[in-house]
Amino acid sequence: MNEAKESKYYANSRADLIKFVPDGTVRVLEIGCGIGAMGAEIKRRRGSGTAVVGVELFPDAAEKAHEVLDSVFTGDVEKIDLPFEKGYFDCIIYGDVLEHLIDPWRVLEMHKELLKPGGVMIASIPNAAHYRIVRMLKNKEWNYQSSGIMDVTHLRFFAIKNIYAMFERASLRITTVEHIISASNVKKFLNKIFFNALIDDITEQYIVVARKP
């Protein structure tokens, strides 16, 4: 992880995700919490009665997260057995995490058990069907990069139908999809005049909110 990416990874408080944390949430599980910036911001906004538990792969970041979160578990989330009873959490957050996992399908299914009935999962997931990726494939290329959709550390790639299928497999119902757009002004204009028909082609990242029945 290069220094610039590392700094962004550690310190991003992710207001774009926090806004989807439901009112009344008091117990949050954040997977990939970095130094705890997002969790600390949730606690600041919601007050001292809100508890945030983090899981973080990198020990240096986890050590800093311990200073601002209520509890932090260090290690690979796919291998950690979190010691909480069923239905303990109101909200579970995956900020740019699922695409880095070997088996994100299994992780969602496991963590669903920790989510209370009516609780929500919030995830940001890159869109592998973005037009720049399609253009790259048409050129018979598959070029990894240091960040973005083609981040070299990504193990899994998703388009919108695959995202729906992944959450449905875990018996979670997607209630909200926000599109983070990355495109030229021309493509944005074309999408507008074609009544949003190109929205998935120009979406760089999806923010998904899914609810447990």
N, C-alpha and C positions, 0 to 999 in steps of 0.2 A: 504494500500500500504506500503510494508516494506521499510526500509531506503535505501537499495541497489537499489531496483527497482525504488524508488522515484527519486534517484539521476540520474539514467539512463534516466528515463522518462523526467525529467526536462531539462537535459543538452545535449541531443543528437542532433547534428547538421545535421545528416542524409545526408551525401554526396551521399549516394546511391540513394536518391530521387532527390536531387538538380540537378544531372547531366541530368535529364530528363526535367527540366524546359526549354521550348523552347527559342531560341534566339529571342530577340525583346520583351520579356515579361516585362511589366512595372507595372502590377497590379496583385498581388498574394493574394489569400485567403488561409490561413492555418488553418485547423480544428484540434484542439488539439495541440495548439502551445507550450504548456509547458511554459518555461521561455523565449521563443523566440529565442532559439539558432539557429534553422534552418532558420527562417526568417531573423535573423541578418546576417547569413552567405550568404544568397541569396543577401541581400542588399550590403554586402561587395564585393561580386563577380560582381554584376551587376551595382553598382554605385548608387549614391544618387537619381537618377531619377526613381528607382524602389521602389514602395510602397508595403508593406506587411501588410495585415490586419489579425489578429489572432482571433480565438475563443478558449476559454479555460474554462474547467469546474471548475478547482480548483482555488479559489481566490488568494491564496498565489503565485502560479505560474503566474497567470494573472497579478498580480501587478508588478512582475519583468519583464514580457514581455512588459508592457507599456513603460519601459525604453528604449527598443531597436526597437520596431515595431512602425508603423505609427498609428495604432489603434488596440485596443483589446476589444473584447466583452466577458464578463464573464457569464458563465452559460451553461446550457444544450443545445447543438446545435440543438436538436430535438424540442426545445421549443422557440428558438430565431428567431425572424423575422428580418433578416438582412436588414438594411435600404439602399440598393443599387439598382440602376436601372437595368433593364434587360441588359445582355451583358456587365456588368461593368468589370468583371475580365478576364484576359488572361489565368490564371492558378489557379486551386484549388487543394490543396494537403491534403490527408488523410493519415498521417503516423501512421499505426497501430491504426486506429480509428473505421472503419466500423464494425468490429467484436464486438465492445463494445456497439453498438447502438441497441435499441429495433426494429427500423424500418429503416435499412440502405437503403432499396429500395426507400422509400419515401424521404429520405434526398438527395439521388442522383438526384431524379426527381426534387426536389425543387431547388437545387443548380445549376442544368443545366440551369435554367432560368437566373442565375447570370453570366453565362459563355458566352463569346462572340462567335459568329459563327467561327469555326476553333480553338477555345480555347481547352485546354486540362485539364483533371483531372488525377492526379497521386496518386496512392494508394498502400500501402503495406498491404498485407492480408495473414494471416497464412493459411497453407494448411492442412485441416482436413483429407486428404487422404494420408498423409505421412505414410511410412511403420510402424513407431513405433505406430502410432494411430491405424492402422489396426491390428497390433499384439495385442495391448491392447484389442481391441474389440473381437478378436478371443479368448482371455482369459476371455471373458464375464465381462470385467471391463470398467469403465469410471472414471478415476482418475484425478481430477483437481490438478493443481500445482500452484506455486507462479508466474511463468512466462512461456513464450513459447506458443506453440500451445494450450495447455490445461490450460492456465491462468484462474484462478478462476473468474476473472472479465469479461471474454468473454461471451457474450450473444448469439452470432451467430457463426456458423461454416460453412466454405465454402471449396469446392473442385473446380477445375479449370472450370468445366462446369457450376457450379452455379455462379461463378464470371462473366463468359461471359454473362450468362442469366441476372444477376443483372444490368450490364451496358447496355445491349441491351434493357431491359425494360425501361431504362431512355433515350432511343434513342441516346446512346453514342457508338461509334465504337472503340473497343480495337485495338490499332495499335502496341503495344509493350507489351510483357510479358517477364520479366527477372526472372530466377529461382535462388533462394537463396538455395544452397544445404547444407544438413546436413545428412551425411551418413558415414559409414566406408569406408576405402580404397577399400575393396573387392567389396562393392556395387557400388562404383564409377567406378571401373574397369569393372564390369559386364555391367553397363549402357553403357560404352564406346564400349565394344565389341559387344553389341546388338544395336549399332547405335542409342543411346539415347532413346531406347524404355522404359527405366525405369525412365525417367526424372521426371515424376510427382510423382513417388513413393518415390524419395529421395529429393524432393523439400520441404523445411521447410516453406518457405514463397515466395509468388509471389509479384513482383513489376509490377504493371499494369499501362499503359498509355492509356487513352481513349480520343478520340477527338469528339467534338461536330460538327455535319455536318454544 
